[in-house]
């Protein structure tokens, strides 16, 4: 079914429109999960801990792509809603140029200072060299990874979610095949895992770049464009919540690692790695829905279609509620099998991982509503409220919980910090939705 942004969205149409975006995000998260599985089972738990130590930094530097992709797609959709395709294409082209420039600079600086970064993260001698090696190799493909992140949003805006899904499948298969070959068969360890991820990121970023450079029927086309600083500020402000969310998540992951290293040494970091891999899947479902709904909200906001904004909000809240219950229940049931899959070779580590996963998974009841709320305000071009929601859930409240709860509850307090943060943020998200109803008439 070919669906356009201008549609009146029933439940069926809404789910069909966002489903490819959800699948894209799940497949993207598979990259890290596959790396973790092969590294843990074929290179050992110290190499696995090294990957998990540096991963938050690598995800943090990629936040530029998320910011420009989500904020830029809402702005491009807004101009499409105003029936101004020329301006939409100019903004789109300029933002892709900005990503390439920014990603190249970040990758260059990160490569040079990787030893210092790893030291600041508190790496022990057992994992230091592996962390440096893995980080440097992955930075080589950083421009393509940022492009991949941004194109997920722009493909949804262009109505080409199916193309994005096919690209994600191809990139995912590239990663899985190379991990199996380089790590599982050839025993290249952490180097093979890093090369496999680089190759998949190149596929995920390069193919859509070529697609938009050539004439197509998507309505978006890449052509040289001068920097329009007003549009850049608007797009970046619009997507600042997504950038802050990624940066905050990365920073908080570093705090998790510090706390867990203190409480349980390398075992704690390895257990957290498994919990985060499982979390990638759950969160990617919510993020995929957010990416898919963002341009729809932006279009109807630009078209001043208040009744459709109300329709999108009410249906999305119901879909999120059903999804949240399903994900949480499934996570609790699969906690032990997932722990065994990654670290079944170590009974103590496996038990710790299972307990941490079950406590952490309670947060999925609330996080979907917060992620949707942030995305909804991004679509309304209200980057301020979107950023407040994201910063509270991923940084401010969670950091406080991480510092306070372990004092009273020990290791279990670390695992419960995310649930406290999501629950308290949900109160704020609900308040904003009620408060801004008079302004946006949704």
Residue pairs with C-beta under 8 A, 6 or more apart in sequence:
1 13
1 16
2 159
3 13
3 16
3 17
3 159
4 159
5 77
5 80
5 81
5 157
5 159
5 295
5 296
5 299
5 300
6 299
6 303
7 13
7 17
8 308
8 311
9 17
9 296
9 308
9 311
9 312
9 315
11 315
11 319
14 293
14 312
14 315
14 316
14 319
15 319
17 161
17 292
17 296
18 161
18 288
18 289
18 291
18 292
18 293
19 161
19 292
20 156
20 161
20 162
20 164
20 165
20 292
21 152
21 156
21 161
21 164
21 288
21 289
21 291
21 292
22 284
22 285
22 288
22 289
22 292
23 165
23 168
23 288
24 152
24 161
24 164
24 165
24 167
24 168
24 288
24 291
25 152
25 284
25 285
25 287
25 288
25 291
26 281
26 284
26 285
26 288
27 165
27 168
27 169
27 171
27 172
28 148
28 149
28 152
28 168
28 171
28 172
28 204
28 284
29 280
29 281
29 283
29 284
30 172
30 175
30 176
31 171
31 172
31 175
31 197
31 200
31 201
32 55
32 197
32 277
32 280
33 277
33 280
33 281
34 175
34 176
34 179
34 196
35 51
35 175
35 179
35 193
35 194
35 196
35 197
36 48
36 51
36 52
36 273
36 274
36 277
36 342
37 179
37 341
37 342
38 179
38 180
38 183
38 184
38 192
38 193
39 47
39 48
39 51
39 183
39 189
39 190
39 193
40 47
40 48
40 270
40 273
40 342
40 343
41 342
41 345
42 183
42 184
42 187
42 189
43 183
43 189
43 190
43 193
45 266
45 267
45 270
45 343
45 346
45 349
46 126
46 127
46 130
46 266
47 127
47 130
47 189
47 190
48 270
48 273
48 342
48 343
49 126
49 127
49 266
49 269
49 270
49 273
50 123
50 127
50 128
50 130
50 131
50 134
50 190
51 130
51 131
51 134
51 190
51 193
51 273
52 257
52 269
52 270
52 272
52 273
52 276
53 118
53 121
53 123
53 127
53 131
53 257
53 269
54 117
54 118
54 121
54 131
54 132
54 134
54 135
55 253
55 273
55 276
56 249
56 250
56 251
56 253
56 254
56 257
57 110
57 117
57 121
57 135
57 250
57 254
58 135
58 138
58 139
59 246
59 249
59 250
59 253
60 246
60 247
60 249
60 250
60 251
61 106
61 107
61 110
61 139
61 142
62 142
62 145
62 146
62 149
62 246
63 242
63 243
63 244
63 245
63 246
63 247
63 250
64 99
64 102
64 103
64 106
64 146
64 243
65 99
65 103
65 145
65 146
65 147
65 148
65 149
65 150
66 149
66 150
66 239
66 242
66 243
66 245
66 246
67 236
67 239
67 240
67 242
67 243
67 246
68 95
68 98
68 99
68 150
68 235
68 236
68 239
69 149
69 150
69 151
69 152
69 153
69 154
69 239
69 242
70 153
70 238
70 239
70 241
70 242
70 290
70 291
70 294
70 375
70 378
71 234
71 235
71 236
71 237
71 238
71 239
71 240
71 242
71 378
71 383
72 91
72 92
72 95
72 150
72 153
72 154
72 235
72 238
72 239
73 153
73 154
73 156
73 157
73 291
73 294
73 295
73 298
74 235
74 238
74 239
74 294
74 295
74 297
74 298
74 378
74 379
74 381
75 91
75 231
75 234
75 235
75 238
75 298
75 381
76 88
76 91
76 92
76 154
76 157
76 220
76 295
76 298
77 88
77 157
77 294
77 295
77 296
77 298
77 299
77 302
77 379
78 298
78 299
78 301
78 302
78 381
79 85
79 87
79 88
79 91
79 302
80 88
80 157
80 219
80 299
80 302
81 298
81 299
81 300
81 301
81 302
81 303
82 302
82 303
85 219
88 219
88 220
89 220
89 221
89 223
90 225
90 228
90 231
91 225
91 228
91 231
91 235
92 154
92 212
92 220
92 222
93 221
93 222
93 223
93 224
93 225
94 225
94 226
94 227
94 228
94 231
94 232
95 150
95 232
95 235
96 147
96 150
96 209
96 212
96 222
97 224
97 225
97 227
98 227
98 232
99 143
99 146
99 147
99 150
100 143
100 147
102 146
103 142
103 143
103 145
103 146
103 147
104 143
106 142
107 139
107 140
107 142
107 143
110 117
110 135
110 139
110 142
111 136
111 139
111 140
114 132
114 135
114 136
114 139
115 132
117 135
118 128
118 131
118 132
118 135
119 128
121 131
121 254
121 257
122 257
122 258
122 261
123 131
124 261
124 266
126 266
127 266
130 190
133 190
133 191
133 194
134 190
134 193
134 194
137 191
137 194
137 195
137 198
138 145
138 194
138 197
138 198
140 198
141 197
141 198
141 199
141 201
141 202
141 205
143 205
144 201
144 202
144 204
144 205
144 206
145 201
145 204
145 205
146 205
147 204
147 205
147 206
147 208
147 209
148 171
148 201
148 204
148 205
148 208
151 164
151 167
151 204
151 205
151 208
151 209
151 212
152 164
152 168
152 291
153 291
153 294
153 295
154 208
154 212
154 220
155 161
155 163
155 164
155 208
155 218
156 164
156 291
156 292
156 294
156 295
157 220
157 295
158 218
158 219
158 220
159 218
159 219
160 218
161 292
163 208
163 211
164 208
167 203
167 204
167 207
167 208
168 204
170 203
170 207
171 200
171 201
171 203
171 204
172 200
174 196
174 199
174 200
174 203
175 196
175 197
175 199
175 200
178 192
178 195
178 196
178 199
178 200
179 192
179 193
179 196
181 192
182 188
182 191
182 192
182 193
182 195
182 196
183 189
183 192
183 193
183 196
186 192
188 195
209 222
212 218
212 220
212 221
212 222
213 221
213 222
215 221
234 381
236 243
237 383
237 384
238 378
238 381
238 383
238 386
239 378
239 383
240 383
240 386
240 387
241 374
241 377
241 378
241 383
241 386
241 387
241 388
241 389
241 390
241 391
242 374
242 378
242 390
244 387
244 390
244 391
244 394
244 395
245 374
245 390
245 391
245 393
245 394
247 395
248 390
248 391
248 394
248 395
248 398
249 394
251 395
251 399
252 394
252 395
252 398
252 399
252 402
253 272
253 276
255 399
255 402
255 403
256 272
256 402
256 414
257 269
257 272
259 268
259 402
259 406
259 414
260 268
260 269
260 271
260 272
260 411
260 414
261 268
261 269
263 406
263 410
263 411
263 414
264 271
264 352
264 411
267 346
267 348
267 349
267 352
268 352
268 411
270 343
270 349
270 353
271 343
271 349
271 352
271 353
271 356
272 356
273 342
274 338
274 339
274 342
274 343
274 353
274 357
275 353
275 356
275 357
275 360
275 415
277 342
278 331
278 334
278 338
278 357
278 361
279 360
282 327
282 331
282 361
282 364
282 367
283 367
283 371
285 323
285 327
285 368
286 320
286 323
286 367
286 368
286 371
286 372
287 371
289 316
289 319
289 320
289 323
289 368
289 371
289 372
289 375
290 371
290 372
290 374
290 375
291 375
293 312
293 316
293 372
293 375
293 376
293 379
294 375
294 378
294 379
295 379
296 312
296 379
297 309
297 312
297 375
297 376
297 378
297 379
297 380
298 379
298 380
298 381
300 308
300 309
300 312
301 309
301 379
301 380
301 381
301 440
306 440
306 441
306 442
309 380
309 440
309 441
309 442
310 441
310 442
312 442
313 376
313 433
313 442
316 372
316 376
317 369
317 372
320 368
320 369
320 372
321 369
323 368
324 364
324 365
324 366
324 367
324 368
324 369
325 365
327 364
327 368
328 361
328 362
328 364
328 365
331 357
331 358
331 361
331 364
332 358
332 361
335 354
335 357
335 358
335 361
336 354
338 353
338 357
339 350
339 351
339 353
339 354
339 357
340 350
342 353
343 349
343 350
343 353
344 350
352 411
355 412
355 415
356 411
356 414
356 415
359 412
359 415
359 416
359 419
360 415
360 416
360 418
360 419
362 416
362 419
363 418
363 419
363 421
363 422
363 423
365 422
366 419
366 422
366 423
366 425
366 426
367 393
367 418
367 422
369 426
369 429
369 430
370 389
370 393
370 422
370 425
370 426
370 429
373 389
373 429
373 430
373 432
373 433
374 386
374 389
374 390
374 429
375 386
376 433
377 383
377 385
377 386
377 389
377 432
377 436
378 386
380 440
382 436
385 432
385 436
388 428
388 432
389 425
389 428
389 429
389 432
392 421
392 424
392 425
392 428
393 421
393 422
393 425
394 421
397 420
397 421
397 424
397 425
398 417
398 418
398 420
398 421
401 416
401 417
401 418
401 420
401 421
402 414
402 417
404 413
405 413
405 414
405 416
405 417
405 420
406 413
406 414
407 413
409 416
